[in-house]
Amino acid sequence: MSVNTSNVYGKISISDLAIAKVACNAALECYGIVDTVARRFTDSLSELLKRPTGSKGIKVVTSGDRIYIDVYAIIKYGVSINAVAESLKEAVKYKVEKFTGMIVESVNVNIVGVKL
């Protein structure tokens, strides 16, 4: 799917994959985030068999002009999980809204593991 909007210059369509790449880059720039990971084993298996897309660990669902994002991440040992998760939510929301011009309704952060 994709997010569609139009303005005086014409129609704009942004794919979910493009949104996921922006969200992944925003997540990896956050302090305390080590990596994003696939949600299920089958997702990681399919990533091994195809070219990397640069958006692993990000699920984007669009509904009209609203965007819902799920982030699956590994954090550093010793950092506050709550502080890192809140920072991650704000960073992803800000960067995706700035990139798309659409409203990000929610960013759900799932901490999958801790890395030493």
N, C-alpha and C positions, 0 to 999 in steps of 0.2 A: 504494500500500500504506500501511499504518499500523502503529504499534506499539500492541499491546493488552496491558493488564494488568488485574488486578482486585484489590480489597481489600475490607475489611469494609463499605465504603460503596457498592460497586458496581463496574461495569466502566468502565475508562478507555481511550479510543482517541485516539491523537495522530497526525495525518496527517504524511506525509513533507514536505509543503509547509510546515507549521508548524515542523517541526524545521529545515528549510532556512532559513527566515526568521530563526530564532534564531541559527543558525550564521553566516549572512551578517552580521547585526548585530554579533556577537562578533568576526568577522574584521575588519570595518571599524573597530572600536574599537582594534585593535592598532596599536602604533607601527610605522611603516615600511610599512604596507599602504596603497596608494593607492586601489585598487578591486578588485572581483572581476569576472571576465570570463567570458563564455560559453566552453564547452569546444570547440565546433566552429563552423564558419561557419554551418551550418544552424540551430544554436541561436540565434546572434545574429540571423539573418534572421527566425526565428519570434518573437523578442522584439520586433523592430521592428513586426511586424504585429499584435501583441496587446497587451493592457494589461500594464504592468510588474508583476511579482509580488513583487519585492523579494528574490528569492533567486537571482539570476543567479550563475553561477560556483560553485554548490554542488550536489553530487550526494549524495543520501542513499539508502542501501540498508539495509533492515531485514530481520533474520532472527530470528524469535522475539522475544526481548526484547533483542537486541543491535543496535547501530546502527553503521553504517560510513559515514564521511563523507569525500568528496573535495572539496578547496577549490582553485579555480583563481584565482590572484591576481596583481596587478601590484604591485611594491614600489618604494619610493623609491630613487633612485640614491645610493650612498654608504653604505648601511646594510649590516650583515653579514647575508647571506642566511640563514646557518645560525641566527643568533640570532633573526631575525624569524620564521623558519619554526618554530622550537621554541616561541617565545612564542605564535604563532598556534595551534599544536597544543594547547597547554595551555589557552589561553583558550576555544577552541571546545569542547574536551572538557569543561571545567568548566561552562561556561554551559549546554550541552545536557544534561549529566547533572543539573544543578540544575533545569532546566526540566522534564525528562521524568521524572526519578526512575529512569531506565533506565541501563544500562551502555553507554558508547561504547567499542566494541572498538578502533576505529582511526580516526585522522584523517590522511589523506594530503594533503600540501600540494604543489601544483604551481605553481611560479613561471613564469608565462607571459611576463612582460616586466618591463622596468625603465623607470620614468618619471623624467625629469630634473626 
